[in-house]
Every structure is written in C-alpha cells, then in structure tokens.
Amino acid sequence: MTPNRQKDDTVRPGGATEEDASLAVRAGKGDAAAFGALYDRHVGAVYRYVYYRVRNDADAEDLVSDVFMRALRAIPRYEPRQAFLAWLYRIARNAVIDRARRSRVQISFEDALAHPGADQVVEPDAGLLALSDKETVRQALTRLTPLQQEIIVLRFVEGYSTEEIASLVGRREGTVRGIQFRALEALRSLIPSREALA
Amino acid sequence: MSDRRPHMLERPVIREKFRTQLRSRLMTEAAVVLTPRRRTAFFAQLWLRPALAAVLIGVLVVGGATNAAASSQPGEPLYGLKRVSEDVQVALTFDDVARMQLLSDLTDRRLDELAKIAGENPSAAPTATAEYADAVERFANAVDKLRDADAADTRDAAQAVADAAREKHIAVLDALKEKLPDSARPSIDRVIERENQREGAAPADQPKQNEDGQGRTTPRPANPTPQRATIRPTPRPATPRPTERN
C-alpha cells in the first residue's frame, strides 16, 4: 500500500467533540452502531497516527486493529468530560508503546543524539520532512522517542496546531514546541540531506 | 489555530479492504463486549429469602440514620456516620476501576462540602479541608495503583479520571480559597501548588527513559523518585476529625 494524498478528513480536537462524546456514551451503554460510527470517523486518523511509527504497513494495520479492540473494551468506562479524540489517541499511544516494548525496536533519544553528526546540528528545518523520501522519514521516525514521534506525526501529518497537540497529549504548549524542536533536530541528524547525497 | 500548517508528510491511506474487514470484526465483537451481562438468579433462590428479608430490615433501619447523615457537613454530629457509610461502600467495591471512580466521586463530595462550609460555617473550614485532603490521598493511591496495572485500558481509565478530577479541583480550589479563613488557606495553597507542579509531570504510561525529549544526555539515577500523576494531599492539620470530637 502506498501512502498518498487525499482529501483532508482530519478531525479537529475541538470539533465534533460533543457528537463524539454522545456516540461514545451510547456505545458504552451497548449501542454497537454508535461504536461503528466512531470507527468510521476516526479510523483514518488512527491509521495515520500509527503509520509513521512502525516499520511496515502490516504492523500499522495490526496496531489499528489493536487500538479499536482496546477502545471497544474500554468504552463503557469512557468519561465524556474528556475529548473522545484525545482518549482514542491515548489508547493508540499505549498500543504503540506496548508493541515497541514487545518487539524492542524503539531506540532511545540518547541513541539518536549519539548518531554521527548529531552534534553538528545548527538549525533544525521542518522543510527537511517535505523534501525527504517517505520511507526514509518513516525509518528515521521510528528512532525517535514515542512522544517525539507522536508530536511530529500530529504536527506534520495531521496538521494540528501546537495548541491542539498540547491538548491531545496533555502537555503545555511550550513543552510541545520544545519536543518538536528537538525531534526535528534529531531527524535532521538521521535523515541525510539531498545535497549530501548528491 | 492560527499556526495550522499544511501537511508536510504524505498522508497514508488505509486499505479499503482492511478497513471494511476490521469494521465487520469490531461489530461482531461489539455484540458480545457491549452487551450488558445478565444478572444471576441470586434473588430467585428461595432459601435465601428469609436472610434477605432480615438484611433488608437492617438496611432500612441503618438507612434511615444514614439518610439523615447524608446531608450532614463536617463538624456536625452525624457526619461521622456519613463517613463510615462511605468507607463501607468503598470496601464493598471490589472492581479496581469502579473503586477509583467511587473515590473520585467522594473527593468531589468533600470539595463540595468545603465550598459549602466556606460560605456557611467558616469555623469548620479546617476540618473540611482535612477531610478533603484525606479523600485526595485515598483517590491518589487508587489511581497510582491502577497506573501500574498491566492492562492498557485500565491505565487509560485511571488517567482519564485523574485528568478530569485535576481540572475540576484546581478550578474550584482557586475560586474557593479567597472565601476561606486564613487558617485553612495554607492547606489549600499546598494542594493547588502540588497540582500545578504535577501538571508538567510525565504520565506513568510513557517510557521512563527521556520521555519528554528534553535532550538529557546524563543517565538517570537507578531509582528515580516516582512522579505521582494525581492530586497529592497536603499534610493534615492538627484539627481533630468530627468523629473524634463527638
């Protein structure tokens, strides 16, 4: 399967919150159709969220399946005071982390910094992501910490603002900016520039 | 939303066949998972009926007093009975998630009492504050216990309840502290300060190693102090509990 551009079906964290919460409450009370509606609304976002955090498409599909199975079991305990999308991303985050622990493919940020050239980084450039081959980016992303991966994907795949990401991951906006900065810095060391390859 | 930017990475599209198959599987699973479990025929057993009747009578007698105690406030004679009945309720809640939710509700109740006391009977505010801190402690311990659980959905539930409680409590305490007498304010300030400190702490479900990407290159200590993810109480003031005074 090849990633490609499609129409923007990103659900804004602040948008459709009440409708999502209402569907989730109905699902929690036994309404399977309501859960199906939530699946239809968010399966694309969950797939994109996990896609760049694993090494191949099959792993991404396994994770999507795992996330929605976990969500199905947990939805009777969903608290409508929390945004549904944030709740769902939290489940996805845990699924990614659990999988990484099992397969032990995650590499720490210290390792990323130890990568040759990491100490020569002067100015991180988000444009690097746009210019790089998607598989290269994908492989590089798997070497970041889970939180860094999450923020890069939410920012540059989903197009969320820093404020929105802060609400989704439960961190301060300044913290998110710092993590994003350092993630880009690490990516720059992990992704060879086109000039260097020429 | 002013800094929203176009997607810089290609957006992968889920395979339609996989999407359809997973939906079908989920709907099949949902029919089982989301169906409320049937209650056992416990009450239908004849030999249990006399015992149940005796228990019912006892419940009615105790319940009368408990109902009267339900609306009591810290510092009032029946407040101790109210607290005992709550403790029994907690002790009889065996599901960890349900117990945590119950403790969250009881913490909310203590906060409501504190708000009411602040307006009606400020002299009892230190006692109400101590009760609130006590409730927070129990809730925090329950959440911490669940955050160490193996099941991810249990950890999710714990985090969700803790997040919701934190937001609510900080807002109420901020509004409340100006109404409290000076003797009760330090405790409130400490609770708020704890909450503010905790807000930036990493969730326990994140990997412990450099999880916020701060670029730390020095190794962490072998046994770092665990970060509590829930409301932490302040030490209880010396004010005796209502039950002790009465």
Chai-1 contact restraints between the chains, C-beta under 6 A:
chainA,res_idxA,chainB,res_idxB,connection_type,confidence,min_distance_angstrom,max_distance_angstrom,comment,restraint_id
A,M1,B,R15,contact,1.0,0.0,6.0,A-B,restraint_1
A,P3,B,E10,contact,1.0,0.0,6.0,A-B,restraint_2
A,P3,B,P12,contact,1.0,0.0,6.0,A-B,restraint_3
A,R5,B,R11,contact,1.0,0.0,6.0,A-B,restraint_4
A,Q6,B,V13,contact,1.0,0.0,6.0,A-B,restraint_5
A,G30,B,L34,contact,1.0,0.0,6.0,A-B,restraint_6
A,A32,B,M27,contact,1.0,0.0,6.0,A-B,restraint_7
A,A32,B,A30,contact,1.0,0.0,6.0,A-B,restraint_8
A,A32,B,A31,contact,1.0,0.0,6.0,A-B,restraint_9
A,A32,B,L34,contact,1.0,0.0,6.0,A-B,restraint_10
A,F35,B,A30,contact,1.0,0.0,6.0,A-B,restraint_11
A,G36,B,M27,contact,1.0,0.0,6.0,A-B,restraint_12
A,Y39,B,R23,contact,1.0,0.0,6.0,A-B,restraint_13
A,G44,B,I14,contact,1.0,0.0,6.0,A-B,restraint_14
A,Y47,B,I14,contact,1.0,0.0,6.0,A-B,restraint_15
A,R48,B,R11,contact,1.0,0.0,6.0,A-B,restraint_16
A,R48,B,P12,contact,1.0,0.0,6.0,A-B,restraint_17
A,Y51,B,P12,contact,1.0,0.0,6.0,A-B,restraint_18
A,E61,B,F18,contact,1.0,0.0,6.0,A-B,restraint_19
A,S65,B,L22,contact,1.0,0.0,6.0,A-B,restraint_20
A,F68,B,L26,contact,1.0,0.0,6.0,A-B,restraint_21
A,R70,B,A152,contact,1.0,0.0,6.0,A-B,restraint_22
A,R70,B,D153,contact,1.0,0.0,6.0,A-B,restraint_23
A,L72,B,E29,contact,1.0,0.0,6.0,A-B,restraint_24
A,L72,B,A30,contact,1.0,0.0,6.0,A-B,restraint_25
A,L72,B,V33,contact,1.0,0.0,6.0,A-B,restraint_26
A,R73,B,V33,contact,1.0,0.0,6.0,A-B,restraint_27
A,R73,B,D153,contact,1.0,0.0,6.0,A-B,restraint_28
A,A74,B,D153,contact,1.0,0.0,6.0,A-B,restraint_29
A,A74,B,D156,contact,1.0,0.0,6.0,A-B,restraint_30
A,R77,B,A157,contact,1.0,0.0,6.0,A-B,restraint_31
A,E79,B,A160,contact,1.0,0.0,6.0,A-B,restraint_32
A,E79,B,A164,contact,1.0,0.0,6.0,A-B,restraint_33
A,R81,B,A164,contact,1.0,0.0,6.0,A-B,restraint_34
A,Q82,B,A160,contact,1.0,0.0,6.0,A-B,restraint_35
A,R90,B,D156,contact,1.0,0.0,6.0,A-B,restraint_36
A,I91,B,D156,contact,1.0,0.0,6.0,A-B,restraint_37
A,N94,B,A152,contact,1.0,0.0,6.0,A-B,restraint_38
A,N94,B,D205,contact,1.0,0.0,6.0,A-B,restraint_39
A,S108,B,Q209,contact,1.0,0.0,6.0,A-B,restraint_40
A,F109,B,N210,contact,1.0,0.0,6.0,A-B,restraint_41
A,F109,B,G213,contact,1.0,0.0,6.0,A-B,restraint_42
A,L129,B,M8,contact,1.0,0.0,6.0,A-B,restraint_43
A,L129,B,L9,contact,1.0,0.0,6.0,A-B,restraint_44
A,A130,B,M8,contact,1.0,0.0,6.0,A-B,restraint_45
A,K134,B,E10,contact,1.0,0.0,6.0,A-B,restraint_46
A,T145,B,G213,contact,1.0,0.0,6.0,A-B,restraint_47
A,L147,B,E211,contact,1.0,0.0,6.0,A-B,restraint_48
A,L147,B,G213,contact,1.0,0.0,6.0,A-B,restraint_49
A,Q148,B,G213,contact,1.0,0.0,6.0,A-B,restraint_50
A,F156,B,M8,contact,1.0,0.0,6.0,A-B,restraint_51
A,F156,B,L9,contact,1.0,0.0,6.0,A-B,restraint_52
A,V157,B,L9,contact,1.0,0.0,6.0,A-B,restraint_53
A,V157,B,R11,contact,1.0,0.0,6.0,A-B,restraint_54
A,G159,B,R4,contact,1.0,0.0,6.0,A-B,restraint_55
A,G159,B,H7,contact,1.0,0.0,6.0,A-B,restraint_56
A,S161,B,M1,contact,1.0,0.0,6.0,A-B,restraint_57
A,S161,B,D3,contact,1.0,0.0,6.0,A-B,restraint_58
A,S161,B,R4,contact,1.0,0.0,6.0,A-B,restraint_59
A,I179,B,G213,contact,1.0,0.0,6.0,A-B,restraint_60
A,R182,B,G213,contact,1.0,0.0,6.0,A-B,restraint_61
A,R182,B,G215,contact,1.0,0.0,6.0,A-B,restraint_62
